[in-house]
Amino acid sequence: MKLKVLKQNAREYGMYIALMIIMVLFTILSGGIFMSPRNLSNLFDQTGYVAVLAVGMTLIIIIRHIDLSVGFVAGFVGAIAAVLMKAGVPLPAVFLIALASGALVGLYQGWGVAFMSVPAFVITLAGMFIFRGALLRLTEGTGTIIVDSKFFNALGNGFIPDIVAGASIHVLTMIIGLIAVAAFIVSEFRTRNQKKKYRFEIDTLDMFVGKLVFISALILFFCWQLAQYNGISWTVVIVLVVVAIYHFLMNNTVLGRHVYAIGGNPEAAELSGIKVKQVTLFVFSSMGFLAALSGIMFTSRLQSATTTAGVGFELDAIASAFIGGCSPSGGIGKVTGTIIGAIVMSSLSNGMNLLGVGISYQYIVRGLVLVIAVLFDVQSRKVKL
């Protein structure tokens, strides 16, 4: 019994350990630069727009589909936002139009998949071509649309203000870290008690406590490092809000349980009364909305919309979801795990850049990490304990 619980625990939290190994390795090889407060702040900001995309991709993969269009949807919506601001449209309207555009794209693709039985691979591949062309059309005049709005650009480059002026560290960042740890511990205890109530298998007490200590220490360490620079950025705040909303949705609502049920067995879910088509439509619409948000974040970070915006975003999002614990067969995956997967991917790129590793080798390493993660998932399900 304990061995079986250990296997499940390793599958769920193996990426936390992998992340620490990667970070310690790059810190040693870079002479401490990798784990410096400034580099960690830059790392998390670089992860932000991919992490938001990966959250939506997690739900897509759980219900056994894929979305190849999200990268260029993000780039296209980011360009729409830049064009609207250039035309003098008020920022609230810019955000509303941009996010609504993304959601409508998701609705269109979800309708094709759910109600017209078009394979998700095909309709989103078509979307990738369509929105790539639309992005080029919007930016063909100058190639780059500069964004001058300080408020908009602060979303990708600014930091939350501190509550204590002149302090040696960013106090508000440490308070947020402590709140995050408390929320994590409460959530874990609630989950454990629910499993006990329904007589599900749970971790042994020593494993449970060790898990709490390890992840809490990880959260506090990162917050301490960020607090020594400029604190938590607005990008990180956006990611945390998105993760909190989707974590709650997937673990505490009927809709979330329906998403997992559809991923586990769509036919059985349909027979049990779950509205599979409507849930599929929601998941794709949600993906479109998050792609739009990712596009806004990326445009804000660059302070411009470019012809290359969105290139490869969908691959990073898919890789992050799989590395974070999503199963290729569907029905399994966690938003929190996907975020760790996104940080792992960004850490690999950031660390290899610091060491001067060529881009060709970087792609090879990232590909190998993805293969190892998927093999681990597949083999762990084949082993009978």
C-alpha positions in Angstrom: 0.0 0.0 0.0 2.7 2.4 1.0 4.6 1.6 -2.2 1.6 2.4 -4.3 1.0 5.7 -2.6 4.7 6.5 -3.1 4.4 5.9 -6.8 1.4 8.2 -7.1 3.2 10.8 -5.1 6.3 10.6 -7.2 4.2 11.1 -10.4 2.4 14.1 -9.0 5.4 15.9 -7.3 8.3 14.6 -9.4 8.4 17.9 -11.3 9.0 19.8 -8.1 12.1 17.8 -7.4 13.2 18.0 -11.1 12.8 21.8 -10.9 15.0 22.0 -7.8 17.7 19.8 -9.5 17.7 21.9 -12.6 17.9 25.2 -10.6 20.7 23.9 -8.4 22.6 22.6 -11.4 22.4 25.8 -13.3 23.2 27.9 -10.2 26.5 25.9 -9.7 27.4 26.0 -13.4 26.7 29.8 -13.7 28.5 30.7 -10.5 25.4 31.7 -8.7 24.0 34.0 -11.4 21.0 31.7 -12.2 19.6 31.9 -8.7 20.2 35.6 -8.3 17.1 37.8 -7.4 17.3 39.7 -10.7 17.6 36.6 -12.9 14.8 34.8 -11.0 12.5 37.9 -11.5 13.3 37.9 -15.2 12.7 34.1 -15.4 9.3 34.3 -13.9 8.3 37.2 -16.2 9.5 35.2 -19.2 7.4 32.3 -18.0 4.2 34.4 -17.5 2.6 34.4 -21.0 3.4 30.8 -21.6 2.1 29.8 -18.2 -1.3 31.4 -18.9 -1.5 29.6 -22.3 -0.5 26.3 -20.6 -3.3 26.6 -18.0 -5.9 26.6 -20.8 -4.0 23.9 -22.7 -4.2 21.7 -19.6 -8.0 21.6 -19.8 -7.8 21.0 -23.6 -5.5 18.0 -23.1 -7.6 16.6 -20.2 -10.6 16.3 -22.5 -8.4 14.5 -25.1 -8.0 17.4 -27.6 -5.2 19.7 -28.7 -5.1 23.4 -29.8 -2.4 24.3 -32.3 -3.7 27.8 -32.9 -3.1 29.4 -29.5 0.2 30.9 -30.3 -0.9 33.0 -33.3 -4.3 33.7 -31.6 -2.2 35.3 -28.8 0.0 37.2 -31.4 -3.1 38.4 -33.4 -5.0 39.6 -30.3 -1.9 41.4 -29.0 -1.7 43.2 -32.4 -5.4 44.1 -32.2 -4.8 45.6 -28.7 -1.8 47.6 -30.1 -3.8 48.9 -33.1 -6.7 49.9 -30.9 -4.4 51.8 -28.5 -2.8 53.5 -31.5 -6.2 54.6 -32.6 -6.9 56.2 -29.2 -9.4 53.7 -27.9 -9.6 53.8 -24.0 -7.7 51.0 -22.3 -10.8 49.4 -20.6 -12.4 49.0 -24.1 -9.1 47.7 -25.5 -9.0 44.9 -22.8 -12.6 44.1 -23.3 -12.4 43.9 -27.1 -9.2 41.9 -27.0 -10.4 39.3 -24.5 -13.8 39.0 -26.1 -12.0 38.4 -29.5 -10.0 35.5 -28.0 -13.1 34.0 -26.4 -15.0 34.2 -29.7 -12.2 32.4 -31.5 -12.3 29.7 -28.9 -16.1 29.5 -29.3 -15.8 29.1 -33.1 -13.2 26.3 -32.8 -15.0 24.6 -29.9 -18.3 24.7 -32.0 -16.5 23.0 -34.8 -15.1 20.3 -32.6 -18.1 19.7 -30.4 -21.1 20.2 -32.8 -19.6 19.6 -36.2 -17.3 16.7 -35.3 -14.3 18.4 -36.9 -11.1 16.9 -35.3 -9.5 19.5 -33.0 -6.1 19.0 -34.6 -7.5 20.0 -38.0 -9.6 23.0 -37.0 -6.9 24.4 -34.8 -4.2 23.8 -37.5 -6.4 25.8 -39.8 -6.7 28.5 -37.1 -2.9 28.6 -36.8 -2.7 29.5 -40.5 -5.6 31.9 -40.4 -4.4 33.9 -37.4 -0.8 33.8 -38.6 -2.0 35.5 -41.8 -4.2 37.9 -39.9 -1.2 38.9 -37.7 0.9 39.6 -40.7 -1.9 41.6 -42.3 -2.2 43.8 -39.2 1.6 44.4 -38.9 2.5 44.5 -42.6 2.8 48.3 -42.7 5.7 48.8 -40.3 6.4 45.2 -39.1 6.2 46.5 -35.5 3.4 48.5 -33.8 4.8 50.4 -30.9 2.7 50.7 -27.7 3.2 54.0 -25.7 0.7 53.4 -22.9 2.7 53.3 -19.6 -0.2 51.5 -17.8 -0.4 48.8 -20.4 3.3 48.3 -20.6 3.5 48.0 -16.8 1.6 44.7 -17.0 4.6 43.1 -18.6 7.4 45.1 -17.0 6.1 46.7 -13.8 6.1 45.5 -10.1 3.6 45.8 -7.3 4.2 48.7 -5.0 5.5 48.0 -1.5 3.6 48.9 1.7 6.8 50.0 3.5 8.8 52.7 1.9 12.6 52.5 2.1 12.7 48.9 3.4 15.7 46.8 2.5 13.4 44.1 1.1 10.0 44.2 -0.6 7.8 43.6 2.5 4.5 43.0 0.5 6.2 40.2 -1.5 7.0 38.4 1.7 3.5 38.9 3.1 2.1 37.4 -0.2 4.5 34.5 0.2 3.2 33.8 3.7 -0.4 34.0 2.6 0.4 31.6 -0.3 1.9 29.1 2.0 -1.0 29.3 4.4 -3.5 28.9 1.5 -1.5 25.9 0.2 -1.4 24.2 3.6 -5.2 24.7 4.1 -5.9 23.4 0.6 -3.9 20.3 1.2 -5.5 19.5 4.5 -9.0 20.0 3.0 -8.1 17.7 0.1 -6.7 15.1 2.5 -9.8 15.3 4.7 -12.1 14.9 1.7 -10.2 11.8 0.6 -10.5 10.3 4.1 -14.2 11.1 4.0 -14.7 9.1 0.8 -12.2 6.4 1.8 -9.8 7.2 -1.0 -6.1 6.4 -0.7 -4.0 9.1 1.0 -0.3 9.8 1.6 1.2 8.5 4.8 1.6 11.2 7.4 5.4 11.5 7.0 5.0 11.9 3.2 2.2 14.4 3.7 4.2 16.5 6.1 7.3 16.3 4.0 5.4 17.5 1.0 4.0 20.5 2.9 7.4 21.4 4.2 9.2 21.1 0.9 6.7 23.1 -1.2 6.2 25.7 1.5 10.0 26.2 1.7 10.1 26.5 -2.1 7.5 29.2 -2.2 9.1 31.2 0.6 12.6 30.9 -1.0 11.3 32.3 -4.3 9.5 35.1 -2.5 12.6 35.9 -0.5 14.7 36.1 -3.6 12.2 38.3 -5.4 11.8 40.5 -2.3 15.5 41.4 -2.6 15.0 42.8 -6.1 11.8 44.7 -7.0 9.3 42.3 -5.5 6.6 40.4 -7.4 5.8 41.7 -10.9 2.3 42.3 -12.3 3.0 39.4 -14.6 3.4 37.0 -11.7 0.2 38.5 -10.1 -1.8 37.8 -13.3 -0.5 34.2 -13.4 -1.3 33.6 -9.8 -4.9 34.9 -10.2 -5.4 32.7 -13.3 -4.0 29.6 -11.5 -6.1 30.3 -8.4 -9.3 30.6 -10.5 -8.7 27.5 -12.6 -7.4 25.4 -9.6 -10.7 26.2 -7.8 -12.7 25.5 -11.0 -11.1 22.1 -11.6 -11.1 20.9 -8.0 -14.2 22.5 -6.3 -16.9 22.7 -9.0 -19.2 20.4 -10.9 -17.9 21.8 -14.1 -14.3 20.7 -13.2 -15.5 17.2 -12.3 -17.3 17.0 -15.6 -14.1 18.0 -17.5 -12.2 15.2 -15.8 -15.1 12.7 -16.5 -15.1 13.6 -20.2 -11.3 13.1 -20.3 -11.6 9.7 -18.6 -14.3 8.4 -20.9 -16.4 10.7 -23.1 -19.0 8.0 -24.0 -19.6 7.1 -20.4 -19.8 10.8 -19.4 -22.4 11.3 -22.1 -24.4 8.3 -20.9 -24.3 9.6 -17.3 -25.9 12.8 -18.3 -22.9 15.1 -18.7 -23.4 17.6 -21.5 -20.2 16.8 -23.3 -20.6 19.2 -26.2 -21.3 22.2 -24.0 -18.4 21.4 -21.7 -16.1 21.0 -24.8 -17.4 24.4 -26.1 -16.6 26.0 -22.7 -13.0 24.5 -22.6 -12.2 25.8 -26.1 -13.7 29.2 -25.3 -11.7 29.3 -22.1 -8.6 28.5 -24.1 -9.3 31.4 -26.5 -9.8 33.8 -23.6 -6.5 32.8 -22.0 -4.7 33.0 -25.4 -6.0 36.6 -25.7 -4.7 37.3 -22.2 -1.3 35.8 -23.0 -1.2 38.0 -26.1 -1.8 41.1 -24.1 0.9 40.1 -21.6 3.4 39.4 -24.4 2.7 42.7 -26.2 3.0 44.5 -22.9 6.3 42.9 -22.2 7.8 43.8 -25.6 5.9 47.2 -25.5 5.0 46.5 -29.1 3.3 44.0 -31.5 5.5 42.3 -34.0 5.2 39.9 -36.9 6.9 37.1 -35.0 4.6 37.3 -31.9 3.2 33.9 -31.1 5.8 31.8 -32.9 6.2 28.5 -31.0 4.0 29.6 -28.1 1.6 26.6 -28.6 4.5 24.1 -28.5 5.8 25.6 -25.2 2.3 25.5 -23.8 1.7 21.8 -24.8 5.2 20.8 -23.5 4.5 22.6 -20.2 1.2 20.7 -19.8 2.8 17.3 -20.5 5.8 17.9 -18.3 3.6 19.2 -15.6 1.7 15.9 -15.4 -1.0 15.9 -18.1 -1.5 12.4 -19.6 -1.5 11.9 -23.4 -4.5 9.7 -23.0 -6.5 12.4 -21.3 -8.4 12.6 -18.0 -5.4 13.5 -15.9 -3.7 16.8 -15.2 -3.5 19.7 -12.7 -3.1 23.4 -13.3 -0.5 23.7 -10.5 1.5 20.9 -12.1 1.4 22.7 -15.5 2.8 25.9 -14.0 5.7 23.9 -12.6 6.2 22.4 -16.1 6.2 25.9 -17.6 8.9 27.0 -15.0 10.9 23.9 -15.8 10.9 24.8 -19.6 11.8 28.4 -18.9 14.5 27.4 -16.5 16.1 25.2 -19.1 16.1 28.0 -21.7 17.3 30.6 -19.2 20.0 28.5 -17.7 21.4 27.4 -21.1 21.4 31.0 -22.3 23.4 32.0 -19.3 25.9 29.2 -20.1 26.1 30.2 -23.7 24.6 27.0 -25.0 23.7 27.1 -28.7 20.1 27.3 -29.7 20.3 24.0 -31.6 21.4 22.2 -28.4 18.7 24.0 -26.4 15.9 22.6 -28.6 17.4 19.1 -28.3 17.6 19.3 -24.5 14.0 20.6 -24.2 12.8 17.8 -26.5 14.5 15.2 -24.5 13.0 16.5 -21.3 9.6 16.3 -22.8 10.2 12.7 -24.0 11.4 11.7 -20.6 8.3 13.3 -18.9 5.9 11.5 -21.2 7.8 8.1 -20.9 7.7 8.5 -17.1 3.9 9.0 -17.2 3.3 6.1 -19.6 5.5 3.7 -17.7 4.2 4.6 -14.3 0.7 3.7 -15.5 1.8 0.3 -16.8 3.5 -0.8 -13.5 1.2 -2.7 -11.3 1.9 -2.4 -7.5 
